[in-house]
Amino acid sequence: MNWHGLIQQIAHFVLTYGFLAAPLVGVIAFAEGIAVVGSFVPGSTLLVAIATSAGSQHVSLIWLIFWASLGAVAGDLLSYELGRRHGSRMLAMRPFAYRPEWTARATDLLARRGDVAVFVGRQVPPLRALMPVLAGMSELSVRRFLIADAFSAVVWAGLHLGFGAILGHWLFSLQ
C-alpha cells in the first residue's frame, strides 16, 4: 500500500472538508486501537498529518484530541474484550506470533504494574496493538483498564495532534 499517497489524500480531504477532521481522527484512532488491525494502520503519522492540515482550517485542537481519545479508548476496549474472550487464540496471530518477545515483555509488565503497563503500552508503538488484548487476558479489571487507558489516550492524542498543530501553524506562517 502506498502510505505516502494515502497521507496526501487525507491531508487534501481535511483541507477541503475541515469540519470532518475531528470525526476522521476518531475513526483512525479507533482503527489503530483494534488488535491486529492496529499493527497495519499508521495512526500516529495520520494524526500528525491531519493536525498539520487542520491548523489551516481553524479546527479546534481540543475537539481533535477529544475525538482521537474517544476513538482510541473505544478501539482499545474492543481489543480488551477480544483478549478476555479469545486471548489464547489471538496469541497465534500477527503481531503476537511475529514478535513473541514483545508479548512476553508486555505480559510481564502487566503482571507487575497493570495500570502503568496500559499507559506505557499506548505510548510505545510496538506495544500499542498488543497491550489491550494482553490486559484483557490478565487479571486487570475493566475499570482499572479504562481509567489507565483513557488517561494514556489523552496524552497520546495530545502529543501527536499538538505536534501536528504546531507544525501546521509554522508551515502556514511561511506562506
N, C-alpha and C positions, 0 to 999 in steps of 0.2 A: 504494500500500500504506500502511496506517495503522501507522507505526512506533511511535507512542506506545502504541497498543493492544497491539502485539506486545511491547514492553518491559514493559508492565504484566503481561501474561500470563506472560512468562518470570520476572519477579520473583515472582509468585504461585507459579509452579511451584517455584522454588528455596525459597521459604518452606515449601512443603508437602513437597517431596522434597529436602531439603538434601544428602543423600548423593549425589545425581546432579549436583550443581553442578559438580564438577571435570570429569567427562567432558563435560558440556554446554559448558563453557568451551573444552575441546579441540576439539569439533566446530565451534564458532563461529569459533575462531581458524583452523582448517583451511579452512573455507569462505572466510574473508576472505583467506587466502593464495593461493587459486586465482585465476589470471589471469582477467580479465574478470568472473567471478562476484564476486570481492572488491570490485569497484567498487560493487556494489549491496548489500553486507552491512554494516550499521552495527556492525561488530565492536567498535570501541572503546567505543561507547555501551553495547552489550550487556554487555561485560566489566565496566564500571563498575557497571551495574545489578545484575548477578549478584553481584559482590563486595559491594555495599551490602546486598543481601538476605541473602547468605551469612553476613555478620557476625552476624546474629541467630541463626543456626543452628549457630554454633561450627564452621564448616567451616574447615579449615586453609588459611591463605593460601599456605603453601608448596606444598600439593597443587594449588591453583588455578593458581599460577604454573607449576608443573611441567606440568600438562595443557595450559595455554594455550601454553606454549613448544613443547611437543611437537606440538600441532596446527598452530601457525604454521609450524614448520620443515617438517612434512610437506606442508602446502599450498604452501609456497614451493618445496620440492623438486619437487613435481609441476609447478609453473609453470616452474621452471628447465628441466626435461626438455621441456616443451611448447615453450619458447623454443629449445632446442637442436635439436629435431626439426622444428618448424613455425613458427619465428620470423618468417620473411618473410611468411607468410600471415596471421599474427596481427597484424602491424602495420597491416593494413587494417581490423581490427575495433576496436570501442569497448573500452577507453578510449584506445587508442593513436591511432586516427584522429581522435578527438574533440579531443584536445589534442596535436598533433604537437610543439609547443614543449616539453612535458614530456618527451616521448620523446627529443627531441634533447638536452635538458639532461642527462637521466639517462644516455644513451649516452655523452656527453662525459665525465661524471663517472666512469663505469665505465672508460673508456679511460685516464683519468688516475690514478684512485685506486680500483681494483677493490673491495678489502675495505671501505674506508671508504664507498664508494658503496652497498654492500649494507647496511651498518649504518644509514646515513642514510636509505636508501630505506624501511626498516622503520619508522622513526620519523616520517616525513613522509607524511601521508595521501594526497596525490595520487600519490606515487611508490610507495606500498606495493603496489599491484596491478601496477605496471609493472616494477619493478626485477628480480624473479626471472626474468621472461621475457627481459628485455634481458641479464641476466647469462648466461643460457643461450645466447643468441646471440653473446655476446662470447667472448673468449679466456680468461675466468676459469675456472679448473678447478673441478670439482665439489667437491673437497676444500677449497679456499680459500673457495668459496661457502658450504659447510656450516659451516665454523668461524665465519666472519663472521655468518652468518645465525643460528646458534644463540645466539651472544652477544647479538646485537641482539634476538632474540625474548625472551630472558630479561629484558632491560632493558625492552622494550616491555610485556611482560606484567606485570612488577613495578610499573611506573609506573601503568598503568591499574587493575590489581587492588588495588594498595596504596592508591591514591586512593579507590577504591570501598569498601575495607575501613575506612579511616579515616572516610569519610563515613557508612558504616553504623553504626559504633560510636557516632559522635556523634549520629546521628538516634535510635538506640535508647536512648541515655542520656537523651534529652529526655523520654522517655515516663514 
